[in-house]
């Protein structure tokens, strides 16, 4: 009888722990600078302007955001070449194989106190400014 209660208690504890882990990963699925870039790519391919607005500093109709969307939509292959992260900023060097050849983009993702990680399209396309 005691062994049966122990097994039941262990099973319940395991279920609760599993639920906690799944809940934690669900909450954190859209967190971090890499997720901002992933969300941008998915939104660009789906032409989801409201999602693009949520992950960029600039509005979706600005020339820089439109240009980044164009690059993403044209890409036949994507390769992350490097990632560097400092407090408040992350830089991703990503190469895109497009019909005209290869385009390399230095994605600049800034951490905002209110909105989390956001892509700065102007800094991304003009990294030296």
Secondary structure, 3 states (H helix, E strand, C coil): CHHHHHHHHHHHHHHHHHHHHHHHHHHHCCCCHHHHHHHHHHHHHHCCHHHHHHHECCCCCCHHHHHHHHHHHHCCEEEEEEEEEECCEEEEEEEEEECCEEEEEEEEEEEECCCEEEECHHHHHCCCC
